[in-house]
Amino acid sequence: MRRPDQQTTTRPTPDAAPGTTPDTPPAEATGPGTRRTADAGGAARSPDPAVPRPAGDLTTEAALAPYLRGQAAEFLRSLRLHHEHSAPADSGGHDATAATRALRRSARRISGSLHTFRAALDPLWADQLRAELAWLSGILAREHAYANRLTRLVEALHQLAGPALPAARGVRAAGESATSDAQGRAALGVGAARAGALLERRLTLARTRSHSAALQALGSSRFHAVADAVALLASDVPLAPGTAGRTAEALLEPAERAEQRLLTAVAALPPDDTEPYNEAQDAAWHQARLLLRLHRYAHEVVLGAADPALTGPGHALDLHRDAVEAAGAAAAAARTPRIAPATAYALGVLHADQRHEVEAARAVFRETWPYAAALSTP
C-alpha cells in the first residue's frame, strides 16, 4: 500500500536518463499510474495504453490548456449531434441518448478540471463556468437516471417474484414453516405486479417531467450562455496571471491534493461488517465516488490517460449509487397512501433487495480497490 507521503499516482514519468529508452522508465517512476511488468530479459515495461507525459511537458500551456480545449471541442460536437438527432423528423432516439451522454461526459470533465486546477486558471471565470456546467449536467442526467431506475426495479421485482425467494435476501426468518413461506411467496407474487405498476407510474411521470425540463433548459438563454462560454474555451483558455510558463508543480500539486482527498475518504469508509440498512453511511460512499471521479480527471490531465486500475472501483461506486437511489425509490413508493398490503409487502422486499445490492457493490469496491491497506485504516 502506498502511503500518502509516498509518490503520487499522478506524478508523471521523469524525462529519460541517458542510456534509457521510452520503453524503460526509471525505477522510481512506478506507481498505480505507471505499472510495470518484467519481460524475459528483465526489462520493465509499462502496460498502460498511453505513454505517461514527461514532466518537462507538464505546464498549463502544454497539458491543461489542450485538455480543456479538447473537452470543449467534444462538448460542441456532442451538442451538434444532439440537435441533429433530436429533430422531429429524426427517429434515432438511441443516437440522441448517446449524444446527451457524451455531452454530459465532456461537461463533467471540464467542470472537474476547473475545480481541481482552479489555481492555474482565472478563478472567477472557472467558478462561474463550473457552476453552470454542473447545472447542465444535473439537468441532463435526471431523465436517464429515472429510466435506469425503473428498469432496475422492474427487473428486480420479476426476479424476486419467481418460484422461490433468494435466501440471501433475508425475507424468510429462521424457523418459519413451509406454509407461511408459501403464503409469503404468494403475497409477493400478487403484490409484485401492483408494485411494478405503481413504480412505473411514479418513475415514468418523473422521467417525463425531467425530459421536459431538459428540453426547456436546452432552449434557455442560460444554456446558450454556457454553450458560448464553452465555444470560447475551445479556442482560448483563461489562465491565471503568471501561470503560463510555470513548472510542473503548478499542475502536480493540485492533482496530488485531489488524490490525497480520495485516499482519505476511502480510508474513512465504514468497515465491511456494518449494517447494510444504515442509510446514514451512504453519504460517505457518494463522496468517495465524486472524489474518485475528480482524481481520474486529474490523472487524465497530468498523465494523458485514465488510470485503468481505477475502472473497476469506479464502476462499483456507480452501481452503489444506482442501488441506493433504487432502494430510496422503492421506499418512497411504499409510503404512497392507501396502497394494498400486498403492494406494500412487495415494495418492502424490493427495498431490502436493493439494500443488499448496495452492500454487494461495496464489497466489489473493496475487492477491486488497488490500495487495500487504505480500507483497513481505522
N, C-alpha and C positions, 0 to 999 in steps of 0.2 A: 504493500500500500504506500502510495506516495503521500507524504505529509504535506501540509500547506506551505512549510518552509523549503520544500524541495522544488525542483524545476517544474515550471508550469507546463501544462499540456499545450498551451497556446504560444509558447515561445518557439520561433522558427529555427530551422537548422542554420547554424552559423555558416559563413562563407567557407568553402572547402579549403583545407590547408594544403600547402604544396605537397604534391605527390599523391593526392587523393582524387577521386573521380566523383561525379554526381551520384553514382550508384553506391558509394561507400561513405555515408555521413559519419562524422566523428562520433566516438562512443558516448560523449557527454550530451549528445543531442537526442537521446532516446526518451520516450515517454509515450503516453497513450495516443498522441497525435502522430508519432513517428515510430511505430512499432517495427521491429526488425526480425528477420528470420535468417538463420545461418544456412548457407549453401554448402555444398560438398567441400569446397575449398576453404571454408571458414569465414568467408567474407559476409558482411552484414548488408542486407538489402531491405528497403522499406516497401511493405506490401500495400501502402496507401495508394489509392488510384491517382492522386495528384502529387507531384513533387513539391515539398514544402518550399515556401518562398524564402530566399536568402534574407538574412537580417538587414543587409545593406539596402534592400529594396523596400523595406518596411517604413514608409513615410506616409503622411497624409495624402500627398500628391500621387505617390506610386501605388498605394494599396487602398486606402479608404475612399478616396475620390472616385477611382474607377469602379469600385464595388457599388457605391451608391448610384453612379451614373448607369451602370448595367442593370441594377434593380429598377431604377426609374424607367429605363427603356422597356424592360419586361412588363412593368405596370401599364405603360401606354399600349404595348402590343396586346396585352390581355383585355384592356378596355376596348380597343378596336374590335377584337374578336367577339367580345360580349355584345357590342352594338350590332354586329353583323348577324349573330345567331339569335338575337332577341327580337329581330324584326318580325312583324306579324306574318309575313309570307314564309318565314323560315320555321320548319317543323323540327329542327335539330335541338331538342331540349337538352340532350346529353352534352352537346357542344357548348351550349350556353352555361351549363353547370360547370363544365371543365374550365371555361374561361373565367367564371366567377371564382373558382378555386385558385386559379393562377393569379388572379387579381389580388385576392387575399394573401396569397403566399408572398408576393413581392411587397405588398403593403406592410406585412409583418416584419419582413427583413429590413426594410427601410426604417420602420419605427424602432425596431430593436437596436439597430446600429446607431441611430440618433441618440438613443438612451445611453448605450454603453460608451460611445466615443463623443459625448457631448462636449467635453473639454477641448477637443480638437476642432470643433465647429462653432459657428456663430450661435451662442446659446439661446438667444431669443427666437431666432428662426427655427432652431432644432426643436425647442419645446413646443412651439406652435404647430409645426408640421407633424410632430409625433402625436400630439393630441388629436389632430384631425384624422390622421391615418388610423389611430386606434378606434375612433368613432366609426369610420367607414368599415374597417374590418369587422367590428362588432355587429354592425347592421347587416352586412352580407353573410355573416356566419349563422344567424339565427334560423333562417329558413332551412338551411342544410342540417342544422342540429336537430330541429324538430322532426324532420323527415327521418333521420337516422334513429332518433329516439323511438319513434313509432315502430319502425321496422324491428328494432331490437326487442322491444317489449312484446310485440305480437308474436315474434318467433319464440321468445321465452315462454309465453303462455301456451303455445302449441306443444312445446316440449314438456312443460310441467303437467299438462292435461292429458298425457299419454296413459297407457295401461297401468303404469306404476310410477309413484313419485320417487325421485332420486333420494336415497338415504342421506346423502351428504347435505341436503338442503335443510335437514333438521325439522321437517314438517311433522314427522311421526315421533312421538315421545316414546321412551323406553317402556316396555311392558304393556303397550296398547294392544288390545285384542284385534284379531283379524277382522271382526265385524266393524269395529269403529274405523279401522283403516280403510275398509271398502267404502264405508259411508263418507269418509273424508275425500276419497278419490272421486266418488260420485258428485259430492258437493263442488269439488274443484272443477269437474267437467262441466257442470251446469253453469257455475259462475264464470268460467273462463271465457265463454262466448260473450256473456254480457259485459265482462270486464274489458274484453278486446274492443267491443263496440263503443264502450264509454271512452276508452283511451283514444280510439280513432276519432271520435267526435271532438274531444278536447284538443288533441295534438294537431289534427287537420285544421281546426279553426285557428290555432296559434300559428301554424305554418302559413296559412292564407294571409293572416294579418302581417306576418313577417315579410312575406313576399310583397305585399302592398307597400309596406314601409321601405323595403329595399328599392322598389321602383320609384317611390316618391323621393328617396334620398338621392338616387342616381340622376334625377331630373332637377334637383335643387341647385340654387346658386352656391350653397355651401360646398357641394360636391364639385361643381365646376371650378371653384376656387382651389380646391385640393388638387384637381387634375392640372390646373395651370401651374401650381407650385411644383408638382412632380415633373411637369414638362420642362420647367426651368432647371430643375435639378438634373435632368438628363444631359444638360449642356454645361451647367455651372454649379459647382458645389461651394456654398459659402463657408469658408474656413475661418477659424478664429485668427485674429491678428498675430503674426509671428509664428504660426504653426506650419506654414507651407514647407519649410526646409528643416523642420525638426527631426531629431534622430528617431530610431525605432522605439525608444521608450515612450514616445507620445502615444503610441498605439498599444504597446505591450503592457504598460501599467494598467490602463482601463480593462484590457482583456483579462489580465490576471486577477483583477479585483472581481470581475464577473465570475471567474472560475472559483475563487475562494468563497464567494457568497453561495454558489451552488454546493460546494463541498460542505460548508457549514450547515446549510439547510438539509442536506441529505443525512448528515451525522445527527441532526436533531429530530429525525423522523421517529415516530413511535416504534417500539420494538415489535417483532412479529408475533408475540403472544398476547397482543391486546385484543379486546372485544371488537369484532367486525361491525357491530351495530353502533359503536361510538362515533356518531357523525361529527362530533366536535373535532375529531382528528383529521377530517377531510381537508380542512384549510391548509394544513402543513404540507400535504401531498400536492395540492394545487399550486402552492407557492414553489415547491421544488420543480414542478413541471414548467412554470414560467421561467425560473432561473436556468433550467436546463436549455430552454429554447434560446435565451439570451446568450448563454455560453456557446451554443452551437453556431449562432450567427457571428459571434466574435471570432470563433475558430475559422469560419469561412473567410473573414476579412484578413486575419493575420496569416493563416497558412494557405489560403486559396482554395480550400475544400473542407467539407464537413468531416468530422471525426467519425469513422464507421463504427467505432466501439460504442458510441452513444445512440446508435439507431435502435437497438433493442430496448434499452431503458426508456427512450423517448416514446416508443410505441406502447410500452406497458403503461406509462403515465397517461397517454391518450385514452387507452382502454379504461383506466381507472376513472378518469374524468367522465367518460361516457356512462360507465356503470353507476357512478354517484348520481348523475343527473337523471338516469333512468329510474333509479330507486326513488328519488325525490318525486318524479312524475307519478309513479305508482302510489306513493303515499298521499300525494295531493289528490289523486283521483279517488282514493279510499275515503277522503273527507267530504266527498260530494254528499249533500243532504238527501235523505230518503232513498238510498240505494238498497237493493235487496241484500240480505245477509250472505247469500252465496256469492254475490259480486264482491262484497267487502272481503270475504274469505279469500277469494281468488287473488284479489289485489294485495292482500297481506302476504300470501305465499309468493307472489311476484316480487314484492318488496324484499322479502327475505332472500329470494334467489339472486336479486341484483346486488344486495349487500355482500353475499358470498362471492359474487363476481368481483366486487371491489377488493375483497381480501385476496382473491386469486391474482388479480392484477398487481397487487402489492408484492405478492410472492414472486411473480415473474420479474418485477423490477429488481428485487433483491438478488435474484439468481443471475441477472444479466448485467447488473451494475459492475463496471470493471474495477472499482476500488472497494473491495469487500470490507476492508477494515473500517471504512467510514460508517458502515451500517452498524457496527458493533460498538462504536464510541458512545459512552454513556452521556 
